[in-house]
């Protein structure tokens, strides 16, 4: 575990100069790729059995598609493509580690726990949605702490389901998820940002209707009280999001690169401002690195193989022979989220399904059409991680709320997320038609 910690920090720091725009030549990049591959191999050894099987399937599938082993140039190109995640994921962990020490987050917890029992479920979903836009799955431990230990299983189950609905639909609009970074790698930068603007509306509608029909009546007063819970953290979220947008705009960086640049700077500022948080933050980030692995492993391997496949002659021939330039756009919008959702139900992570589909469809689209495909990708990612036995969202919620994984997967969220997937795709098709 110590070696894993050292290698992760080394790769993280080594990739930072590349993100900042510095170049030390191909040898420097090759060394980073080699060390990162060693780290991924260690993660593979320590990973769950299901992750090992998925990785083996990915390599076997790539082997069947390719007619020959990629040359050194293709391998280095793919390596340069995926080492960005050596800095991106640890940056998200650093953000989560810092947020867990902030008084404003604790105030949000306190306001949520003070809500009446009849309102706490809607409060959990709203708070999970807004807080989840930054903390991702780190939201679940914070929210589970507001549920009293003597709470009935029925309320605990409903709270866990509400937390998943809230946090996972933040995927539709937040740039602080891996899903956005993946989409931005395949689609134009402007399309990615426009796509999450659509996501704000989709997420708002889904959360409104799911609270109304799955939790109960939703009055204006209840809504205001639920939203008030996130007031202490709202200014921090604005500073973080605004910083990422400004860096991306003025320095011509993607959101992925801007996040890697901004987060360490803001965290250092927080450490200097409140020196007593230095030790807890470092302790939190160490625990997150040591307990992570499967997510970084799956994402990196999928990006590596996806890069090789997207540039291969075999895939280009497949596009020309079976898809072509006249492939109906509306089928792409429906196909992507539904396939990712259905395969997610049987345990296949969206990174495995969504990235290859994006690489197939992206070259065929205009910048405007790519924005709709971006949101379709985010809807699929949201759906594929909301109701899956292998999803970190489901596993973390089950652990923190003391719930059955199968009940979370096959509960009310299954129907709700299915509606989001289908109706969300239809909404995008209609919106594209009229705009």
Secondary structure, DSSP 4 states (H G I P E B T S, - for coil): -HHHHHHHHHHHHHHHHHHTT----HHHHHHHHHHHHHHHHHHHHHS-HHHHHHHHHHHHHHHHH-SS---HHHHHHHHHHHTTHHHHHHHHHHHHHHHTT-HHHHHHHHHHHTS-HHHHHHHHHHHHHHHHHHHTTHHHHHHHTTS-TT--HHHHHHHHHHHHHHHHHGGGT-SSSHHHHHHHHHS-HHHHHHHHHHHHHHHHHHHHHHIIIII----HHHHHHHHHTTHHHHHHHHHHHHHHHHHHHHTT--HHHHHHHHHHHHHHHHHHHSGGGHHHHHHHHHHHHHH--HHHHHHHHHHHHHHHHHTSHHHHHHIIIII-TT--HHHHHHHHHHHHHHHHHTT--HHHHHHHHHHHHGGG--HHHHHHHHHHHHHHHHHHHHS-TT-HHHHHHHHHHT--HHHHHSSHHHHHHHHHHHHHHHHHHHHHHH-
